[in-house]
Amino acid sequence: MKPGRNLDELCYPFIYETSSLCDFEVATDELCGHIGAILSLLPEAMRDIVQDLDLLQPLAFHVNGSIRGRLAIDEADIQWLNARLIHYRSEVGDRINGFVLPRGVAPVPQLHLARSAAKKAIRAMVRVEQEGKTVPLALPRLCNLMCNFFFTLTVVINRRRGFQETPFVSKSYG
């Protein structure tokens, strides 16, 4: 496939590429959109989470362009998110001790979708590197942190609202 001449019929300059790099960029675009949706659903009472997600959302777009273009993620970004993850984990203590079913009132389901989008981005990076393009380690490190951060926020928000998670016990793994 090749784009036509009408630019209104082209959503993204690289959309017809066959490499996994475009898939990675689409996944991180989705991730950024999920973060925006979450921000629109958070109540003012959770201003700390709003502030953190407000800082995190542009990082998703920085990850997006950091393979095709210049690396726009640095160690300070990773350390900031890691510190925020530790902060929220300390709020919930031992409530994070296994798998739970992704449930709760908005924006909890959206945080679970953002978590999945971060995983998609990581998987796409694996494929990009398999195809011979170097992926800076900062990118999967940050996306893995995002995934864990989003999950932790689901537990924090559910706890603040008095919602009890439903544990998931797998029949597949012991």
C-alpha positions in Angstrom: 0.0 0.0 0.0 1.1 3.5 -0.7 -0.5 6.8 0.4 -2.5 8.8 -2.1 -2.0 12.4 -2.8 -4.8 13.7 -0.6 -3.1 14.4 2.8 -6.5 14.2 4.5 -6.5 10.5 3.7 -3.2 10.0 5.5 -3.4 9.8 9.3 0.3 9.3 9.9 3.3 9.7 7.5 4.6 6.2 8.4 1.3 4.3 8.6 2.0 2.1 5.5 5.5 0.9 6.7 5.8 -2.8 7.2 8.3 -2.6 10.0 7.4 -2.9 13.7 8.6 0.6 14.3 5.3 2.1 13.1 3.4 -0.5 15.4 5.5 0.8 18.3 4.6 4.4 17.5 0.9 3.5 17.2 1.1 1.7 20.6 2.7 4.7 22.3 0.2 7.0 20.7 -2.6 4.8 22.2 -0.8 4.9 25.6 -0.7 8.7 25.5 -4.4 8.8 24.7 -5.3 6.5 27.6 -3.4 8.8 30.0 -5.4 11.7 28.6 -8.6 9.9 29.2 -7.6 9.0 32.8 -6.8 12.7 33.5 -10.2 13.7 32.4 -11.8 11.2 34.8 -9.9 11.9 38.0 -11.6 14.0 40.7 -10.0 17.1 42.0 -9.6 15.3 45.4 -6.9 13.1 43.7 -4.8 16.1 42.7 -1.5 14.3 43.5 -2.3 11.7 40.9 -3.4 14.3 38.4 -0.1 16.2 38.8 1.9 13.0 38.3 -0.1 11.9 35.2 0.1 15.4 33.8 3.9 15.0 33.9 3.9 11.4 32.7 1.7 12.0 29.6 4.2 13.9 27.5 6.8 11.3 28.4 4.7 8.7 26.5 5.0 10.9 23.4 8.7 11.4 24.0 9.0 7.6 24.1 7.1 7.5 20.8 9.7 9.5 18.8 12.8 8.2 20.6 13.6 5.4 18.2 12.9 7.0 14.8 14.2 10.4 16.1 16.4 11.6 18.9 16.2 9.9 22.3 14.0 12.1 24.4 14.0 10.1 27.6 16.8 10.3 30.2 17.7 8.8 33.5 16.1 11.6 35.4 12.7 10.7 33.8 13.1 7.1 34.9 14.2 8.0 38.4 11.3 10.5 38.8 8.7 7.8 37.8 10.4 5.2 40.0 10.3 7.6 43.0 6.5 8.2 42.3 5.9 4.5 42.1 7.7 4.0 45.5 5.6 6.8 46.9 2.3 5.3 45.9 3.4 1.8 46.9 4.1 3.0 50.4 0.5 4.4 50.5 -1.0 0.9 49.9 1.5 -1.2 51.8 0.9 -4.9 51.4 -2.3 -4.6 49.3 -0.1 -5.2 46.3 0.7 -8.9 46.8 -0.7 -10.7 43.8 -2.9 -10.6 40.7 -6.3 -9.0 40.9 -9.2 -8.8 38.4 -9.1 -5.4 36.7 -12.1 -3.8 38.4 -13.1 -0.5 39.9 -14.9 2.7 39.0 -13.4 5.1 36.4 -10.6 5.8 35.9 -9.4 2.4 37.3 -10.4 0.5 34.1 -8.7 3.1 32.0 -5.5 2.7 34.1 -5.7 -1.0 33.4 -6.0 -0.2 29.7 -3.0 2.1 29.9 -1.1 -0.7 31.6 -1.8 -3.0 28.7 -0.9 -0.3 26.2 2.5 0.1 27.9 3.0 -3.7 27.6 2.1 -3.4 23.9 4.8 -0.8 23.4 7.4 -2.9 25.1 6.5 -5.9 22.9 6.7 -3.7 19.8 10.2 -2.6 21.0 11.2 -6.2 21.2 10.1 -6.7 17.6 11.8 -3.4 16.5 15.1 -4.6 17.9 14.7 -8.1 16.4 14.4 -6.3 13.0 17.8 -4.8 13.5 17.0 -1.3 14.9 18.7 -0.3 18.1 16.2 0.4 20.9 17.7 2.5 23.7 17.3 0.7 27.0 15.8 3.8 28.6 12.6 3.2 26.6 11.6 -0.3 27.8 12.8 0.6 31.3 10.4 3.6 31.4 7.5 1.6 29.8 7.9 -1.2 32.3 7.8 1.4 35.1 4.7 3.0 33.5 3.0 -0.4 33.5 3.8 -1.0 37.2 2.9 2.6 38.0 -0.5 2.3 36.4 -1.3 -0.9 38.3 -0.2 0.7 41.6 -2.5 3.7 40.9 -5.4 1.3 40.4 -4.8 -0.1 43.9 -4.3 3.4 45.4 -7.5 4.8 43.8 -9.5 1.7 44.8 -8.2 2.0 48.4 -9.0 5.7 48.6 -12.5 4.9 47.5 -13.0 1.9 49.8 -13.2 -0.5 46.9 -11.9 -4.0 47.6 -10.0 -5.7 44.8 -11.0 -9.2 43.8 -7.9 -11.5 43.9 -7.3 -13.6 40.8 -5.9 -17.1 41.4 -4.8 -18.7 38.2 -5.7 -22.3 37.4 -2.8 -22.4 34.9 0.1 -21.6 37.2 0.8 -23.0 40.7 
